[in-house]
C-alpha cells in the first residue's frame, strides 16, 4: 500500500475544501507534491525535520539550497529588497521569475540559504499553491519532482511514480491539479546589489527584464 495521499486540487471547490488542512499538515512537518505554473514540485514548510526528509528524498549530496515559494514579498521578511528587485516583483509576480536576494535578517535555515547568504524566491500564480500559501501564511520550499537526469513531472501520476521510485515509504501528500501544460522553466535572476545577473534563462525573456531594470549581466 502506498504511503502517499492523493488530494484533488483541480478547481475552486477542491481548493476551498482542502487548502486549510494541507496548511496544517505543512505546519506539522509534512511533505507535499504541489503544482506550479511550470511543473510539479516537492515542498515543505521551514521545519528542520521536514527539510532533512526532503533532502533525503531528493538524494542530495552536496548542499544545494531549495527555492522558496511565496504569495508576495510579505511572506519572506528579512531579505534585501533593492529598488530593482521591487520593480521586478511588481512587473512579473506572481509569475515565472525567481529572484535571488540577500538575507538581512529572519530565520532562514541552511537548506534554503545559498552561497554568500542569499535566498531564491518566487511567487507562483498557480491557484492551488496560492490557496495553500494563503492558509499557511509562510513560505514553502519547492524542488522539482523528478528522478535524477529525468525531466520534472507535469502530472500528478508522474509525481506518484517518482515518489514510488525515490521514497516509497515516505508519506507525501500529492496535490492533484491535473496535467500541467508544457512551459519553460522560471527565469532566475540574482538581484544582490549592482547590475542584476541572469542565472538561468527561462519564461521571462532578457528583453522583458531590460524593459524593467535596464542592463543585466547575461549568462556566459
TORFIGU-154803 format. One record per residue (C-alpha): x, y, z; residue number from 1. Coordinates in steps of 0.001 Angstrom, whole numbers, plus 500000, padded with zeros to 6 digits. Layout:
// TORFIGU-154803
VODREN      X      Y      Z drenpa
VODREN      X      Y      Z    NUM
...
***
This chain:
// TORFIGU-154803
VODREN      X      Y      Z drenpa
VODREN 500000 500000 500000      1
VODREN 501335 503440 499039      2
VODREN 502411 505860 501770      3
VODREN 501265 508773 499625      4
VODREN 497922 510564 499904      5
VODREN 496238 511969 496802      6
VODREN 494226 515162 497298      7
VODREN 492165 516712 494470      8
VODREN 493113 520358 493808      9
VODREN 491587 520861 490363     10
VODREN 489043 523624 490936     11
VODREN 487859 526292 493359     12
VODREN 485715 523810 495278     13
VODREN 488668 521452 495807     14
VODREN 490902 524288 496959     15
VODREN 488268 525630 499340     16
VODREN 487787 522162 500820     17
VODREN 491407 521107 501244     18
VODREN 493753 524136 501478     19
VODREN 493375 524644 505231     20
VODREN 494129 521018 506147     21
VODREN 497118 520971 503801     22
VODREN 498409 524058 505635     23
VODREN 498029 522270 508985     24
VODREN 499874 519249 507571     25
VODREN 502735 521506 506421     26
VODREN 502940 523268 509798     27
VODREN 503239 519845 511406     28
VODREN 506224 518973 509206     29
VODREN 504533 517200 506308     30
VODREN 505858 516954 502749     31
VODREN 503710 517787 499724     32
VODREN 503913 517499 495964     33
VODREN 502362 520635 494529     34
VODREN 501694 522185 491123     35
VODREN 503305 525427 489967     36
VODREN 502958 527466 486788     37
VODREN 505728 525351 485229     38
VODREN 505962 521808 486696     39
VODREN 505086 519851 489838     40
VODREN 507385 520442 492790     41
VODREN 508107 518851 496152     42
VODREN 507934 521078 499185     43
VODREN 507591 521622 502906     44
VODREN 507424 524432 505422     45
VODREN 510665 525587 507036     46
VODREN 510783 522875 509710     47
VODREN 514153 521186 510386     48
VODREN 512874 517604 510243     49
VODREN 510824 518226 507101     50
VODREN 513766 519893 505343     51
VODREN 516036 516973 506231     52
VODREN 513497 514449 504930     53
VODREN 513037 516407 501713     54
VODREN 516806 516491 501150     55
VODREN 516979 512719 501695     56
VODREN 514076 512169 499319     57
VODREN 515867 514177 496628     58
VODREN 519077 512259 497408     59
VODREN 521092 515413 497562     60
VODREN 524755 515065 498444     61
VODREN 526474 518444 498194     62
VODREN 524413 521265 499687     63
VODREN 522107 522869 497126     64
VODREN 519561 525277 498536     65
VODREN 515856 524855 497949     66
VODREN 513794 527573 496295     67
VODREN 511060 529263 498340     68
VODREN 507541 529873 497060     69
VODREN 505660 532867 498480     70
VODREN 502427 534733 497830     71
VODREN 504298 538046 497815     72
VODREN 507236 539781 499489     73
VODREN 505456 539909 502854     74
VODREN 505769 536123 503170     75
VODREN 509579 536383 503241     76
VODREN 510775 539129 505613     77
VODREN 514455 539711 506255     78
VODREN 515531 539927 502610     79
VODREN 517186 542889 500914     80
VODREN 514646 544336 498515     81
VODREN 516609 546653 496281     82
VODREN 514804 549115 494032     83
VODREN 515424 546774 491090     84
VODREN 514023 543773 492968     85
VODREN 510883 545679 493902     86
VODREN 510308 546746 490295     87
VODREN 510829 543201 489027     88
VODREN 508402 541705 491544     89
VODREN 505819 544352 490706     90
VODREN 506186 543652 486984     91
VODREN 506357 539847 486936     92
VODREN 504865 538441 490172     93
VODREN 503018 536255 490503     94
VODREN 504797 534596 487620     95
VODREN 507798 532571 486427     96
VODREN 510581 534850 487681     97
VODREN 512764 533613 490541     98
VODREN 514661 536344 492387     99
VODREN 517845 535636 494339    100
VODREN 518096 538171 497175    101
VODREN 520472 538762 500067    102
VODREN 519415 537730 503563    103
VODREN 519464 540633 506024    104
VODREN 517571 539017 508908    105
VODREN 514879 536479 509598    106
VODREN 515309 532785 510257    107
VODREN 516399 531123 507024    108
VODREN 517862 527643 507563    109
VODREN 520927 526436 505635    110
VODREN 518761 524222 503410    111
VODREN 517396 527357 501680    112
VODREN 520401 529672 502015    113
VODREN 522859 529910 499154    114
VODREN 526456 530987 498870    115
VODREN 527013 534490 500185    116
VODREN 523837 534452 502277    117
VODREN 521146 534544 499595    118
VODREN 517679 533062 499172    119
VODREN 515845 532274 495915    120
VODREN 512138 533124 495981    121
VODREN 509237 533155 493533    122
VODREN 505546 533994 493728    123
VODREN 503769 531272 491763    124
VODREN 500490 532221 490080    125
VODREN 499099 528672 490257    126
VODREN 495819 528850 492214    127
VODREN 496459 525590 494097    128
VODREN 499754 526613 495651    129
VODREN 498497 530162 496270    130
VODREN 495492 528780 498169    131
VODREN 497801 526746 500407    132
VODREN 500183 529669 500956    133
VODREN 497266 531917 501882    134
VODREN 496206 529487 504608    135
VODREN 499771 528783 505739    136
VODREN 500997 532384 505920    137
VODREN 504650 531475 505387    138
VODREN 506857 530220 502542    139
VODREN 507243 526640 501410    140
VODREN 510196 525103 499648    141
VODREN 509975 523881 496089    142
VODREN 512235 521460 494269    143
VODREN 511468 519613 491057    144
VODREN 509687 516262 491282    145
VODREN 511816 514053 489075    146
VODREN 514262 511178 489010    147
VODREN 517944 512132 488577    148
VODREN 518570 513078 484970    149
VODREN 514883 512936 484028    150
VODREN 512548 515855 483218    151
VODREN 510328 517206 486011    152
VODREN 506849 515751 486470    153
VODREN 503981 517511 484714    154
VODREN 501139 515316 486053    155
VODREN 500214 514012 489487    156
VODREN 500563 510474 488134    157
VODREN 504157 511250 487139    158
VODREN 504760 512563 490660    159
VODREN 503411 509345 492145    160
VODREN 505778 507278 490020    161
VODREN 508733 509456 491040    162
VODREN 507880 509122 494725    163
VODREN 507446 505357 494486    164
VODREN 510922 505147 492948    165
VODREN 512662 507597 495297    166
VODREN 510924 507117 498642    167
VODREN 508056 504605 498642    168
VODREN 507756 504683 502433    169
VODREN 507891 508479 502899    170
VODREN 504409 509957 503434    171
VODREN 503795 512720 500894    172
VODREN 500510 514451 500115    173
VODREN 500107 514827 496341    174
VODREN 498016 517876 495418    175
VODREN 496480 516729 492142    176
VODREN 495745 519747 489962    177
VODREN 495664 517728 486757    178
VODREN 498143 517814 483875    179
VODREN 500208 520990 483557    180
VODREN 500690 522471 480072    181
VODREN 504226 522473 478634    182
VODREN 506096 525516 479911    183
VODREN 509677 526776 480028    184
VODREN 511292 526938 483477    185
VODREN 511259 530104 485506    186
VODREN 513892 532719 484769    187
VODREN 516362 533064 487658    188
VODREN 517865 536495 488324    189
VODREN 520265 537492 491103    190
VODREN 519464 540957 492445    191
VODREN 522032 541407 495196    192
VODREN 523443 544867 494515    193
VODREN 524981 546242 491362    194
VODREN 523716 545085 487991    195
VODREN 521237 542158 488127    196
VODREN 522743 538849 486941    197
VODREN 520929 536259 484874    198
VODREN 521498 532825 486429    199
VODREN 519069 530849 484264    200
VODREN 517220 531803 481096    201
VODREN 513544 530920 481143    202
VODREN 509970 532062 480676    203
VODREN 510665 535770 481268    204
VODREN 512947 536955 478473    205
VODREN 516027 539141 478790    206
VODREN 514279 541822 476734    207
VODREN 511348 541844 479164    208
VODREN 513726 542147 482119    209
VODREN 515619 545019 480493    210
VODREN 512421 546967 479990    211
VODREN 512035 547000 483782    212
VODREN 515592 547348 485141    213
VODREN 517799 548322 482203    214
VODREN 521012 546409 481631    215
VODREN 521607 542981 483155    216
VODREN 524593 540645 483094    217
VODREN 523738 537680 480900    218
VODREN 524891 534080 481014    219
VODREN 528299 533310 479526    220
***
